[in-house]
């Protein structure tokens, strides 16, 4: 509703089936939900990058140990 250039909203209470108990209504702010999703994705990605780096280091160390053992034998 618009009145003298000011926007006003009217909120009607929402009741449960019994008609007496007022229901709770919750909303989602999609901008905040999206930023939370992006944050979680970055955490997961950094965790995966750390795991890949650790596995590559382990693989390199194992390959170096194997090649050293083959040349000495």
N, C-alpha and C positions, 0 to 999 in steps of 0.2 A: 504494500500500500504506500502511496506517495502523498505527502502532505507538506506543502510549502517548501519543496525542494529537498525534504528530508525523507529518507527511506525508513519506514518502520515495519517491523514484523510482529505478527501476533502468534504466540505459541499456545496451542490448545493442549491441555493435559491428555495423556494417553492412559487408559485404564485397562486393567486385566479383565478377564471374562466375568468376574464377580461384580464389576461395575463400581467397586469401592476402592480397590487397591490401585494406586498409581504405578504404572509400569515404568521401568527404567529404560531409557533410550540412549544408546551409545552410537557415536559416529567415528569414522576413520578420516584422518587427514592424510590424503594420498601423497602429498609432498613429503611428509615426514616418513611415511611408510616406504616410499621410494628411496629416500636417502638412507634409511636403515638397511634396505636391501642392498644398496650399492656398498655400504660400509661392510656388511657381512661378506659380500662377494670379494671385496679387496682383502679381507682377512683370510678367507679361504685360499685365494690366489697366492698370497704371500706365504701361507703355510705350505702349499703345494710346491712353490718355488724352492723353499728351504729343503723340503724332502727330496726334490729332484737333485739339488746341489749335493746333499749328503750322499745320495745313492751314486751320483757320478764320481764323487771323491772316493767312495768305497770301491767302486768298480775299477777306477784308475789304480788304486793301491793294490787291489787283487791282481790286476794285469801286470803291474810292475813286479810283484812278488813272484808270479808265475814265470815271467820271462827271465828273471834273475835266477830262479831255480833251474830253468832249462839250460841256461848257458853255463852254469857251474857244474852241471851233471855230466 
